[in-house]
Amino acid sequence: MTGDTLSLFDVLLLALLPTLGTVLGVLLAEWRKPPEWLTGGALHMAAGLATAVAAMELLPRAQDRTDTWVLALAVLLGAGVSVMFYRLSNRIQGKKGGTLIWGAYTAIAIDLFSDGLMTGGGGAVEGNLGALLAASQIVGNLPGGFAITAGFRHAGFSRKTRLKAALSYPLAPLVGAVAGFLALNGASAGLTGFVLAIFAGLLITATIEDLVPEADQPGAPRKISSPSFAAGFVLLLLMSAYFN
């Protein structure tokens, strides 16, 4: 993978990677429930990956393209976007009433859309950045796929319905990838840096406020959670060196 920008077709292929994590979670839920220490460890690894993406890939590229004050403003704006996605997901789940499970399903689709948005935007800037963004989201999306399928099973939905729901998930990141790619393809350096910093703010806030608390819920012991977080960070470091 080089630093060249990608075509829209390449970006769409990369956008399917976040869905891979969701689908793996679906298949796992159809098979058996993983131990809590494994779930917690995997989520802490995903948090380490996401933190490294923001700190080592997004922010440095943004700094090379825009002024520091613009960078700071964009990070704050990204945090606001994270809050917006969070509130939208909660509102959708709250309005579903008796069909709460479909609200959770839609919330996961929104999360996948944001994954695709960052992948598409990153791929329009540099090919290796798009690949890193897409690959880093696989582990983090696995628990969501597991949780939604387990919820469908508990609600009594047939396996056919559950699989149909899972197969529709790739649509969300694909739409997001198209939007992100079109927004940054051929964009000026200033606009590119601004948007990359927004992505960094979105990713950091979502990781600290959403992913880390979710990772702590299974109760993974510190001897599992801390090394897992560090392993995720180091994994992104190695991936970055390889892709570059």
N, C-alpha and C positions, 0 to 999 in steps of 0.2 A: 504494500500500500504506500503510495507516495503522497506528497503534500498537495498535488494538483486537485482542482475541484472535480466533482463527480457530475455525471449526467443525471437527469431526472430518473432514468431507469435504474441506475446504480443506487441512487438514494432510496428508491422504493424497495429495492431488495434489502438494503440495510434496515429499513424501517420495520421489516418483518421480524428482526431479531428481538426487540422487546416483547413481541407477541409470543416468541418461542418460550420465554420464561413463564408466561401465563398458561400456555398450553401444557408445559411440563407440570405445572401445578395442578391443572385439570386432570391429567393422566394419573398423577400421584393420588389425588383424592378419589379417583375411581378404583385405585388399587388398595392403598392402606394409608393410615395417618402416620406421619413421621414423628419421632420422639420430639418433645418440646425443646430439648437442648440443641437438637439439630436445626429446628426452625429458628430459634433465637440466634444461633451462630451464623446461619445463612443470612439473616436480616442484618446482623452487625457487619458482616462482610460486605453486603450491598451498601451499607452506610459508608464504610471505608472507601469503597469504589467511587461513590457519588461525591464524597468530600474531595478526593484526589482529582476527579474530573474538573470540579469547579476551581480548585486551588492551582492545579498544575497545567491545565489545558485551556480552560475558558478565560480566566482572568489574565494570564500572561498575554494571550493573543489580543484581548481587548485593550490592554495597556499599550501594546505596540501600535494601536490604530486610533486611539482617542485620548483626550486630556483626562487627567486624574479626576477633576471635578465632575466631568461627564460620566466617568466610570462609577464614581460614588453614587451619583443620582440614579444611574441605571440599575445598580445593585439593589438600591432601595425600592425601585420600581418593580424589579423582579420579585422581591419579597411580597410586594402588594399583589402581584399576579398569583403568587402561591396562595395567598389568603383568599383571593377570588375563586380559584379552582376549588379550594377546600370548602368554602361556603356554598358554592354551586353544588358540589357533591352531596353535602349534608342536606341542602334544601330539596334536592331530587329524592334522596332517600326518605326524608320526612314526609313528602307529599304522596308517597306511594301507599301509605296506609297498610291495608291487608296484604299487599303484594310488595312488602319491604324488600324481598330478595331481588326484585327487578330494579329497585332503586340502587342497591349495592352493585348490581350488574352494570348499570349506567355509570356509576361513580368510577368503576374500574375502566370503563371505556374512555371516560374523560382523562384519566391518568395516562392511558395509552396514547391518547391524542397529543398530550403534552410531550410524551416521549418522542413521538414522531415529529413533532414541531421542532424539537431541539436537534434531532437527527438530520432532518431536512435542511435546517439552517446551517448546522455544522458542516454538512457535506457540501453545501454551496460555497463555503469558505475554504475548506481544505478537506481532501478526501480522508486523510487519517483521522481528522477530528470527528467527522461524521461516523467513521467506523468505531472509534473509541466510545463515543456517546451511545451508539446503538448497543455495542457489546456490554457496556457497563450496566445496562438496564435489565439484562436477562435475569440475573440472580434476584434483583429486587422485586421483579414482577411474579416470581414463582409463588409466594404465599398468597397473593391476591387470587390467582387462578385456583389454588387449592381451596381457599375460603369460600369462594362463590360456588364452586361445584359441591362442596360439602353442604352449603346452605340449600342448594337445589335438591340434593338427596334427602336432606332432613325435611324439606317441604313436600316431598313425595313426587317430584317431577320425574318423568321417565328418563332413561338413559338417552333415548333418541333426542328428547328436548334439550338435555344437558349438553350433548355433543353439538347440536345445532347452535346453541348459544355460544359455545367455545369457538366454533368455526367462524362466527361473525366478528370476533374480536380483531382480526387483522385489518378490518376496514378503518378503524379509528386511527391507528398510527399512520396508515397510508394517507389518509386525508390530512393529518397533521404534517406529514413529511412534505406533501405537495405545497402546503401553505408556507412552511418554513423555507423550502427551497426557492420558491418564487419571490419571497420577500428579500432574500439575501443574494440571489444569483445576479452577479454583476453590480452589486451595490457598492457605494463609495466606502472608503476605509473608515470614515467617521461613523457612518450608519452601521457598518459591520461590527465595529468595536462596541458601539452602544448596545446593539442587540445581543452580542455575546455576553456582555456584562449583565444584561437582563436575565439571560439564561443562567448565569452563575448565581445571581441572587435568588432566582426561582429554585434552583437545585439545592443550594445551601439551606434555604429556609425549609423546603419540603423535607430535606434529610433530617435536620435537627428537630423540627416540630412534629413531623409525622412518622418518618421511618424509624428513628431511634426509639421513641416511646413504644411503637409497635414491636420493635425488636426486644424490648425489655419485658413485654407482657408474658412471653412463654416462661420467663424465669430462668434463662440460661445462666449458669454460674459464671463468675468473673473470669475464672480460668479458661472459659470457652469464649465469652463475649469479647474481651479485650484483645486476645490474639487474633480473633476472627476479624475485628475491625482493622487491626494493623495489617493483616493478611490481604484484606481487600484493597487497602491503600497501596501496599507494595505490589500487588497484582497489576493495578493500573499503571504504576511506575514502570514495571517491566513491559507491559503492553505498549506503553507510550514509546519506550526505547525501541521496541521491535518494529512498530508501525512507522516510526520515523526513520 
